[in-house]
Structures are given as structure tokens and as C-alpha cells.
Amino acid sequence: MILCITHSKDFYNIDIFFEYLASKNIPCFRLNSDRMNHFQKISVTEDSFELTDESGNTLHSRDIRGVWHRKAWSVSIPEELDEEYRKIFLNGYGNLRYNLITVLEDIPWINPYENERKIDNNKMLQLKLAGKNNLIVPETIFSNDEEKIRAFFYEFCGGKAVAKLHSLTAKTMNGENIISTMIIEENTLENISDITYCPMIFQPYIDKEYELRIVYVAGEFFTGKINNSENADWRLAQGNYMWSAYELPENIKTGLTSMMEEMGLYIGAIDMIKGKDGKYYFLEVNPQGEWGMLQKELEFPIAERIADNLIKRINIHE
């Protein structure tokens, strides 16, 4: 059996994944991460767990052969719970979820949980590894220091920068709220005194031809191009522009492959920019990034390739 960890509002991508597994007579179980709370019965021992979801479906760890960590959301808090108990509730169920996950650490995952956790939470490490693998990265600072940010702006940004909250990203396909990248110019720079309450990532604004969303699956690339030269973030423009298939240069594929292998990731949604200077700039990789729009609009078989890779690794492991 393949376990898919996702969330209660997930659709399309996961439906294709399950349909593909069904065509191969491979059983699967959907575990909604946000519903791993009082709605489910969960018991974990030192080397096993048993879980019964709200529909009465029971899962035992001994039956699981591989895991697709599709998309994790925070545990939902009961509305009726008193405010003073909410932190206790979240800590308790967060720890229970982590203990359950570690029971499965020795079987194949896409992606390995600890690798994904490390990369997803560390934008500066991403940029370091991208640069190490011959990819171009913009000058970057992650800071809450107004003076340092001003100095960075005047040294590297040529009058225009972008700023982004590290831990909040867009969630499409019926996901969470979109937090877009913000453009910072000299007049807006005067209003960043509150940065001490909200550290942000700052980079020079890149004058671009277009943006690329690249889905990497174990050495294979599925790349969509969007002609978003006017907005800071393609997610603001997706209602006005169409995706088109794109072939990456071989040197970019080589750099991305070696980077992803060093990160220990089998899959990731990578954002890059093709600048008007002809260069390709690496921005970030999101191990759980969205790619349903590429499968839907460009007919890329991404869900199927994820399943194929996991099945292959399960067979090798066994």
C-alpha cells in the first residue's frame, strides 16, 4: 500500500495519482494532514502505528510500502476549544503526527521527510546549494535590520527590489491565501521601519523576459513558461496569461539535477526567471510546490511520473 499525506481540500493532482495507482492494482490510503486531530483515532508505539480516520477507514503501518508527502497543512483546531487550550492542542497533535511519521522513515518517501523539512525551511541554504551547482542566484539578504536592508538596497538593487515573507507562499488549486512578492522602490523603502516585527527576504528586481515553473521528478523535467514580465510574481498574472511548454538548456538541467540530488529531493517545484540579459536566475525550490496547472494545461504526466518513481524505489527496497 502507498500512503499519500495531503490535506482535506486537495483535488485533481491527487485524483490523477490515485487513478494511476488503481490502474496498476496498487492500493493506496489518503491521510489528510489537517484532519490528524480529534477526528481520528491514532495510536503510536515505538515501531508501529494504527490510525482510523473519520470515515472509519483503518490504516496500520505494517501495510505501508511507500509514502508520497504530497502537501502538509497545519492541524485544524476545533472552534469550540477554549483559547487557553489551543496551543496545547496544536503541540500535542503536532508531536503525535511527527512520531507517526518517524515510524515510516525506513521505507521509500517522495520526498524523504527530514530532507524536505530542512530544504523547505531554509531559503538561504537553497541559494547556497544552487550557486554551488553553477546556477545563477540573485544577491539576497534575509533580515529584520532596517539599516542593513537600506545598505543592501543601495548597493545591489539599482532603485528596485523585491521582498517576500519566507514562511508564507501562495497555495493555489483551492489552497491557502496567496502572499505575493512585493516590489520595493526608494519611496517605499522609507516605510520599512516595522521590519523588526516581520523579517523578510530582499533581492534585486530582475528585469525579465518570462518566468518558469519547473517540476523536477527524479532527473526528469516538466517546465512551464509564463510571459509575466510586468508583475513581480506569476501567481498575480495567471488569470491573464497562458502557460506554454518550455525546453530548458542542458546546462540548466545539469545544474538543477546536481542541486536536487545534493538536497536529497526526488521532486520539487522550482521557480526561475529568464532575464532580459539572457541569463537564467534561480529563485527557489518548493518540495511541495503546486504543479496541477501544468498537468492540466500542458498535459504533462507529472502525477504518473511521481507514482512510477515511488513504485520503482519500493520494488528496489523490497
Secondary structure, DSSP 8 states (H G I E B T S, - for coil): -EEEEE-TT--SHHHHHHHHHHHTT--EEEEEGGG-STTSEEEE-SS-EEEE-TTS-EEEGGG--EEEE---------TTS-HHHHHHHHHHHHHHHHHHHHHTTTS-EES-HHHHHHHHT-HHHHHHHHHHTT-B----EEE--HHHHHHHHHHHSTTEEEEE-SS----TTT-S-----EEEEHHHHTT-GGGGGS-EEEEE---EEEEEEEEEETTEEEEEEE--SSSSSGGGTTTT---EE----HHHHHHHHHHHHHHT-SEEEEEEEEETTS-EEEEEEETT---HHHHHHH---HHHHHHHHHHHHHHHH-
